[in-house]
Amino acid sequence: MLYRSFFPRDILAQFERMQRELERGLTQSPSIRGVARGYPAMNVGTTPSSVEIYAFVPGMSPEALEVQLEKGVLTLSGERTREPAVEGATVHIDERFAGRFRRVVTLPDDIDPNAVSARYRDGVLHVSIARKQAAQPRRIPVN
């Protein structure tokens, strides 16, 4: 006769797995595009002469956005207001973010805080920060 245990031998491993899944579910918020990473979505990249940051904030006015650079940290913040609903309409799905937001990007040490430009066009905020001349690669002639 084969006896079977009511509890699996690795019950603690099962509890740890369930705890990890629960923590993952609480720290990540689902969205229509999968797991949300924050609002606004951002692309950050570098070139030899600059740091380029793109923040996707459609439907906002440039006056509602605030860009700050302090001690090598770029902060993008603002507030998106909720659009008024149609009188008497029932909302079934409401996925558009509304409220205050803030994103922070730590920048490399070789940026020039006096050479920053920000441009908003077609729902995309583009921030370009030049690198210091001394940090840029240069060709040295060999005699």
Summary of the structure (lengths in Angstrom):
residues: 143
radius of gyration: 24.1
end to end distance: 90.4
largest distance: 90.4
contacts: 271
relative contact order: 0.18
helix: 16%
strand: 41%
